[in-house]
Amino acid sequence: MPEKRPPAGTRVIKLPEAELLPDREVNFLELVELRASVRSYTQTPFTLQELAYLLWCTQGVKMPIGKGGSMRNVPSAGARHAFETYLFIQKVEGLVPGFYRYLSFEHLLLPLAEQIPWEESREAFLHAFRTRQAVEESAVTFVWVAQIERLLYVFGKRGYRYAFLDAGHVCENLYLAAESLKAGCCAMGAFEDAEVNRVLHLDGVREFSIYAATAGKVG
Ligand SMILES: Cc1cc2nc3c(=O)[nH]c(=O)nc-3n(C[C@H](O)[C@H](O)[C@H](O)COP(=O)(O)O)c2cc1C
């Protein structure tokens, strides 16, 4: 399955259309050189458009290509794109704080409030990260979840290697996209896998959190 489908009739949130997202003129070398990990953020929220921009740059689907593959804004071994993007959202205009998931093929946001109640899960999620403060201050923390069968089906066990490599590309695009917005971002690899998987209701075998990153506005 190219994407984890929500149950029929689930409420989804339309994101500003990818084609209409304002482009930003950047000096590429400057962008690359200015990229740095930023772990402290202001209280200023992202706009929904900015969130849509970050999602589009990291996992946006440009074109489905059949057999479960897709062409996206990041490379992926065999165009398998085995990730689901879970979001821990605290400060985005128009969104209540909570857990969400990006539906990349339709460019929609799926609220997970019923499955992952905010009040009960927020603390457990924060506690799972070694660099807790960055997550606590973040406007949004991204968690990339591998649905490993999408890769194993084509590549056998080598699919695990590709999952880790693919995750790096996704996070690098987040760094660059955040930098282009003059926002901050920090990769998060030091977290308790089992705890993040538990909070997100992942079995840790077929689907598991592989990488995360915090993002937010800076001074
Ligand atoms: C795979 C990976 C995992 C990381 N995990 C964390 C983390 O858990 N917490 C953190 O504060 N920084 C984390 N970082 C950020 C690194 O510490 C940072 O990239 C490094 O210190 C270099 O700094 P720079 O990104 O500003 O160039 C991680 C970076 C990578 C690539």
The ligand as an SDF file (V2000), in Angstrom:
LIG
                    3D

 31 33  0  0  0  0  0  0  0  0999 V2000
   21.1600   11.2510   12.3490 C   0  0  0  0  0  0  0  0  0  0  0  0
   21.1860   12.4880   13.2230 C   0  0  0  0  0  0  0  0  0  0  0  0
   20.6350   12.4390   14.4850 C   0  0  0  0  0  0  0  0  0  0  0  0
   20.6250   13.5860   15.2990 C   0  0  0  0  0  0  0  0  0  0  0  0
   20.0320   13.5360   16.5160 N   0  0  0  0  0  0  0  0  0  0  0  0
   19.9990   14.6380   17.2870 C   0  0  0  0  0  0  0  0  0  0  0  0
   19.3070   14.6220   18.5340 C   0  0  0  0  0  0  0  0  0  0  0  0
   18.6900   13.6300   18.9340 O   0  0  0  0  0  0  0  0  0  0  0  0
   19.3130   15.7510   19.2630 N   0  0  0  0  0  0  0  0  0  0  0  0
   19.9630   16.8900   18.8410 C   0  0  0  0  0  0  0  0  0  0  0  0
   19.9250   17.8710   19.5510 O   0  0  0  0  0  0  0  0  0  0  0  0
   20.6150   16.9310   17.6690 N   0  0  0  0  0  0  0  0  0  0  0  0
   20.6390   15.8440   16.8670 C   0  0  0  0  0  0  0  0  0  0  0  0
   21.2420   15.8800   15.6460 N   0  0  0  0  0  0  0  0  0  0  0  0
   21.8610   17.1360   15.1760 C   0  0  0  0  0  0  0  0  0  0  0  0
   23.3970   17.0430   15.2220 C   0  0  0  0  0  0  0  0  0  0  0  0
   23.8190   17.1290   16.5590 O   0  0  0  0  0  0  0  0  0  0  0  0
   23.9820   18.1740   14.3600 C   0  0  0  0  0  0  0  0  0  0  0  0
   23.6580   17.9520   13.0110 O   0  0  0  0  0  0  0  0  0  0  0  0
   25.4980   18.2510   14.5110 C   0  0  0  0  0  0  0  0  0  0  0  0
   25.8530   18.6630   15.8110 O   0  0  0  0  0  0  0  0  0  0  0  0
   26.1170   19.1970   13.5070 C   0  0  0  0  0  0  0  0  0  0  0  0
   25.5670   20.5080   13.6420 O   0  0  0  0  0  0  0  0  0  0  0  0
   24.8500   21.2600   12.4370 P   0  0  0  0  0  0  0  0  0  0  0  0
   23.6450   20.4490   12.0290 O   0  0  0  0  0  0  0  0  0  0  0  0
   24.4720   22.5870   12.9930 O   0  0  0  0  0  0  0  0  0  0  0  0
   25.8210   21.3550   11.2930 O   0  0  0  0  0  0  0  0  0  0  0  0
   21.2410   14.7800   14.8320 C   0  0  0  0  0  0  0  0  0  0  0  0
   21.7830   14.8110   13.5410 C   0  0  0  0  0  0  0  0  0  0  0  0
   21.7430   13.7010   12.7410 C   0  0  0  0  0  0  0  0  0  0  0  0
   22.2820   13.7930   11.3350 C   0  0  0  0  0  0  0  0  0  0  0  0
  1  2  1  0
  2  3  1  0
  2 30  2  0
  3  4  2  0
  4  5  1  0
  4 28  1  0
  5  6  2  0
  6  7  1  0
  6 13  1  0
  7  8  2  0
  7  9  1  0
  9 10  1  0
 10 11  2  0
 10 12  1  0
 12 13  2  0
 13 14  1  0
 14 15  1  0
 14 28  1  0
 15 16  1  0
 16 17  1  0
 16 18  1  0
 18 19  1  0
 18 20  1  0
 20 21  1  0
 20 22  1  0
 22 23  1  0
 23 24  1  0
 24 25  2  0
 24 26  1  0
 24 27  1  0
 28 29  2  0
 29 30  1  0
 30 31  1  0
M  END
$$$$
